[in-house]
Amino acid sequence: MLSNYLIGLREGLEASLVVCILIAYLVKTGRRDALRPIWIGIAVAVTVALGFGCVLEFGSQEMTFKAQEMLGGSLSIVAVGLVTWMVFWMRRTARHLKSELHGKLDAALAMGTGALVATAFLAVGREGLETALFVWASVHAASDGTPRPLIGVALGLATAVLLGWLFYRGALRINLAKFFTWTGGMLVVVAAGVLAYGVHDLQEADLVPGLTNLAFDISATIPPDSWYGTLLKGVLNFQPDPTVIQVTVWLVYLIPTLAIFLAPSGLLSRKGNGKGEAQSPPAVREEV
C-alpha cells in the first residue's frame, strides 16, 4: 500500500501544483471570470482519467488469461516508460513550470472560453492519464485480492489535494527540488518492480521465455502470505521466486536509471551555479 500511496501523492501533487498555478495567476491578474472554464477543463480531465482507469480495469476482466497477461505486461512496460520520462521531465522543468503555464494561459485568455477549457484539460489531463496507467499497472502488480492498493492510492491523492490547498493558501512551504528528487527516486524503485512484474506477465502469456528458469526461490524464508512478505510485495513489488529474466530486467533498469536520476545536474541537462550544484526552484509560495 505504501508504494501506491507514494504514486498517488507524487502524481497528485504535480496535478495540484498545476491547478494552483493556473488559479492563482487568474486571481492575481483580476481574471476571476476565467475561473469557471478552468474548473470545467479540470473536471473533464479528471473524468477522462477515471474513465480510462475503469476501461483498463473492467475491460481486461473480459479477456482470456493469456490476453490479460499480455495486456498487463505490455501496459506495465508502457507505464514504466511514462513514469520514468515524467520524473526526469519534472526534475528538469520544475523551475520553469510556472512561467510555461502562465504563457499558455495568456494565450488562452486572448482566444476565449474554449481555449481556457482546453488549456486546463491538457495541463491536468496528461498527469491524470499517466497516473491512471501507472496506478493500474502498480495495483495489478501488487494486488493480493484486497483493496489496500487502491486505498493507498486514494490516501495519496487526498494528501496531494490537501497539500495543494495549503500551497495555494500560503500556509505551507517546502523545497520542491528536494521533494521531487526524493519521491522521484522512490518512484524509480517502484517502477523497477512494476517492470519486472510486467515481464513476468509476458512470460505467463508465452511471449517471453524462461518462465520456469528461476533466479532463486526464497519462498520458505519469506513466505508471500506472511506480513513481511506482503509488506515487501506492497512496497517494492518483491517476488520471492523471480525468474532470471525478471532479475536481469530489474537490475538493468534500476541501477543506471537511479544513478542518472540522482547524478549531478550536469548529467540531467540542468545548469547549476558553475560549481556543479543544482539550483533549487523558487519557494512553493512563489510557484503558486
Buried (B, 14 or more C-beta within 10 A) or exposed (E): BBBBBBBBBBBBBBBBBBBBBBBBBBEEEEBEEBBEBBBBBBBBBBEBBEEBBEEBBEEBEEEEEEEBBBBBBBBBBBBBEBBBEBBBEBBEEBBEBBEEBBEBBEEBBEEEBEBBBBBBBEBBBBBBBBBBBBBBBBBBBBBEEEEBBBBBBBBBBBBBBEBBBBBBEEEBEEEBBEBBBEBBBBBBBBBBBBBBBBBBBBBBBEBBEBBEEBBEEEBEEBEBEBEEBBBBBBBBBBBBEBBEBBBBBBEEBBEEBBEEBBEEBEEBEBEEEEEEEBEEBEEBBEBB
